[in-house]
Amino acid sequence: MAYWLFKTEPDAFSIDDLKSAPAQTTAWEGVRNYQARNFMRDDVKLGDLVMIYHSSCKQVGVAGIATVTTEAYPDPCQFDLSSDYYDPKSSNDKPRWVVVEVSYQQHLSKLVSLKAIKKNDAITEIALKKGGRLSVMPVTQADWDEIMKMAQ
């Protein structure tokens, strides 16, 4: 099992939205960065745990936990002309973008803020501390465990 951090803007989709989704599951659509896509396509696996991270909002930080419930498959939004995530360079034969599905596990007892993560010297590898802007990024088990302690 691996650990991940998936960023989302809570005005668009939040941990509350995931909890309220049918079967508390959603396709993680709209990833349009190649490195983030490659992580989802090549490395995110069934059963992996995901920190849901709220960004571009007043309270930036890790808000909850999800589990990966399907491995990568073509993002249907890339073919939908009405979607904000439509990509005219994608085709059914050569899709460029993928999704994984995630299921809600829990809200954290308290949001673990980016500021607190950056201040914690025990967190050493997470790209957030280095100004990482990817919407999908790996998290080491040590960093995962430390962030979970901070949520208590």
C-alpha positions, 0 to 999 in steps of 0.5 A: 500500500502506498500513500498519496496527497490529492489536492482539491479546491473545496469550492469545486469539490471538498471532503464533504462532497466526497462524503455526500457522493453516491456510495461516498465514491467519486472519479478523481477527474480533471487532473491535467498535469503530466507528472500528476497524471503519471503518478495516477496512471503508473503508481496509484493502486487499488487500496492506497490511502489518500489525504484529501488536501484543500487548496486555494481557500481560507483553510488550506490543509489536509481535511480527510482521508480516502481510499483508492477503489479503482486503478487508472482508466481514461478520464471521460471528461477529456472527450466531453465537449461540454466539460471544463476538462475537455481536451481536443487532443485526446481520442478514444484510441489515444487518451491523454488523461486518466482518473482513479476512483476514491472512496471516503474514509473519514474527516480528520478530527482537525484540519492539518494546515499547510503552515503546521506541516511546514513547521514540523521538522519531523515531516521531511519528504512531502513536496508541500514543504518544498513548494510542490504544486502538483495536484497528486503527490506521493507521501512517505509512510513516515510523513503520513504517520506524522500528519495523522498524529497532528490531526489528533 
